[in-house]
Amino acid sequence: MSAHQSTQWFWSDWAGDQEVRRLTVAERGLWIDLLALAAVGKPVGYVCDQRGNPISYEEIARFSNCTPTEAESLIAGMLEKGAASRDRTGRLFNRRMTRQAEKTAKKRMAGKLGAEQTKQVWNGLRALANSQSAVALARASAMAPRAPPIQSLSKITTASIVETPKGLGDGLAASPELLAAIARKTG
């Protein structure tokens, strides 16, 4: 048995279940032992070995400290009174445990699918945020003032310089450095 296996136990169900109430004290004692085996069975809820095969009366008797004949007669009483069930392969099982295991498996799958969908949403939002950052960066660089292209001094002529006549406001004017470079070039 696993050291970390646990199961919810509903005392009211144990005390209030009519099938369990009809069991003798010895049958109830064996049934609680079988429930312990069923809790760690593969599949959960079945009294079976780790490969899913039914457990023999000898093995049940060893586990419950009784004889194989006693185990067989007690199990027959449990089946007759409806507390236990047996499947087609001969495995004893607890109906509530099997229903709970199916419910748990469905919830586990739903949680896994939900987690995958949430991961996809977050990845989409992250990609959108990254693309919006890229768009914002592109817009910012497009709106940033551009420096004039650097021209080689050999292409600059005195015709490139336009002086602003007095009284006409700001026009194109050459910087002192540009005028000095032109003077050297033409000079």
C-alpha positions in Angstrom: 0.0 0.0 0.0 1.0 3.6 -0.6 2.0 5.6 2.4 0.4 8.7 1.0 -3.0 7.3 -0.2 -6.0 8.9 1.4 -9.7 8.7 0.9 -12.6 10.8 2.1 -14.7 8.7 4.6 -18.3 9.6 5.2 -19.3 8.1 8.6 -22.9 8.9 8.0 -22.8 6.7 4.8 -21.1 3.9 6.7 -23.6 4.0 9.6 -26.6 4.8 7.4 -26.1 2.5 4.4 -28.8 -0.2 4.7 -26.7 -2.8 2.9 -23.8 -2.3 5.4 -26.2 -2.3 8.4 -27.5 -5.7 7.3 -24.0 -7.2 7.5 -22.9 -9.2 10.5 -20.0 -7.8 12.6 -17.6 -10.3 11.0 -18.8 -9.3 7.5 -18.4 -5.6 8.3 -14.9 -6.2 9.6 -13.9 -8.0 6.4 -15.6 -5.4 4.3 -13.6 -2.6 5.9 -10.4 -4.5 5.1 -11.6 -5.0 1.5 -12.3 -1.3 1.2 -8.7 -0.7 2.3 -7.5 -2.9 -0.5 -9.9 -1.3 -3.0 -8.7 2.2 -2.2 -5.2 1.2 -3.5 -6.4 -1.1 -6.2 -5.6 -0.5 -9.9 -8.2 0.6 -10.9 -9.3 2.4 -7.8 -12.3 0.8 -6.1 -11.6 -2.8 -7.1 -10.2 -5.5 -4.8 -7.4 -6.6 -7.1 -3.6 -6.8 -7.5 -1.5 -4.2 -9.2 -2.2 -5.9 -12.6 -5.9 -5.7 -12.1 -6.5 -9.4 -11.5 -8.9 -10.5 -8.7 -7.3 -11.4 -5.4 -7.8 -15.0 -4.2 -9.6 -16.0 -1.1 -6.2 -17.1 0.3 -4.7 -13.6 -0.2 -7.8 -12.0 1.3 -7.7 -14.3 4.3 -4.0 -13.5 4.9 -4.7 -9.8 4.8 -7.7 -10.1 7.1 -6.4 -12.6 9.5 -9.0 -15.3 8.8 -9.2 -18.6 7.0 -9.9 -18.8 3.3 -13.1 -20.6 4.0 -14.2 -17.9 6.4 -13.3 -15.2 3.8 -15.3 -17.0 1.1 -18.4 -17.4 3.3 -18.2 -13.8 4.5 -17.8 -12.4 1.0 -20.8 -14.5 -0.2 -22.8 -12.9 2.6 -21.7 -9.4 1.6 -22.6 -10.0 -2.1 -26.0 -11.5 -1.0 -26.9 -8.5 1.1 -25.8 -6.0 -1.6 -22.9 -4.3 0.3 -20.3 -5.5 -2.2 -20.4 -6.0 -6.0 -18.5 -8.3 -8.3 -17.7 -7.6 -11.9 -17.5 -10.1 -14.8 -13.9 -10.9 -14.1 -14.6 -11.9 -10.5 -13.2 -8.7 -8.9 -15.0 -7.4 -5.9 -15.6 -3.6 -6.0 -17.1 -0.8 -4.1 -19.7 1.1 -6.2 -19.1 4.4 -4.5 -15.3 4.2 -4.8 -15.6 3.5 -8.5 -18.0 6.4 -9.1 -15.7 8.7 -7.1 -12.7 7.5 -9.1 -14.5 8.2 -12.4 -15.5 11.7 -11.2 -12.0 12.4 -10.1 -10.6 11.3 -13.5 -13.1 13.6 -15.3 -12.2 16.5 -13.1 -8.5 15.9 -13.6 -8.9 15.8 -17.3 -11.0 19.0 -17.2 -8.4 20.7 -15.1 -5.7 19.6 -17.5 -7.7 20.9 -20.5 -8.4 24.1 -18.7 -4.8 24.6 -17.9 -3.8 24.1 -21.5 -6.4 26.6 -22.7 -5.2 29.1 -20.1 -1.6 28.6 -21.2 -2.7 29.2 -24.8 -4.5 32.4 -23.8 -1.5 33.7 -21.9 0.8 32.8 -24.7 -1.5 34.7 -27.1 -1.6 37.7 -24.8 2.2 37.6 -24.5 2.6 37.5 -28.2 0.1 40.3 -28.7 1.9 42.4 -26.1 5.2 41.7 -27.8 3.8 42.6 -31.2 2.2 45.8 -29.8 5.6 46.7 -28.3 7.1 46.2 -31.7 4.4 48.3 -33.4 4.8 51.0 -30.7 8.6 51.0 -31.2 8.1 51.2 -35.0 5.7 54.1 -34.6 8.0 55.9 -32.2 11.0 55.5 -34.6 8.8 56.7 -37.5 7.7 59.8 -35.6 11.1 60.6 -34.3 12.8 63.6 -36.0 15.2 62.4 -38.6 18.7 63.6 -39.0 19.4 64.8 -42.5 21.3 62.3 -44.6 25.1 62.9 -44.6 26.3 64.0 -48.0 29.8 63.8 -49.1 31.5 67.1 -49.5 32.2 66.4 -53.2 28.4 66.6 -53.9 27.9 69.9 -52.0 28.1 73.0 -54.3 27.6 76.6 -53.6 24.2 76.2 -55.4 23.1 74.0 -52.5 23.2 77.0 -50.1 20.2 79.2 -50.2 20.4 82.4 -48.3 17.3 83.9 -46.9 16.6 87.4 -48.1 16.1 90.0 -45.4 12.6 90.2 -44.2 11.3 86.9 -45.6 11.7 84.9 -42.4 13.5 81.7 -41.9 14.6 79.8 -45.0 17.3 77.4 -45.7 20.6 78.5 -44.3 24.0 76.9 -44.2 25.8 76.3 -41.0 29.2 77.9 -40.4 30.8 74.4 -40.5 29.2 73.7 -43.9 30.3 77.1 -45.3 33.9 76.4 -44.1 33.9 73.0 -45.8 32.6 74.4 -49.0 35.2 77.2 -48.9 38.0 74.6 -48.5 36.6 72.5 -51.4 36.1 75.2 -53.9 39.0 77.2 -52.7 
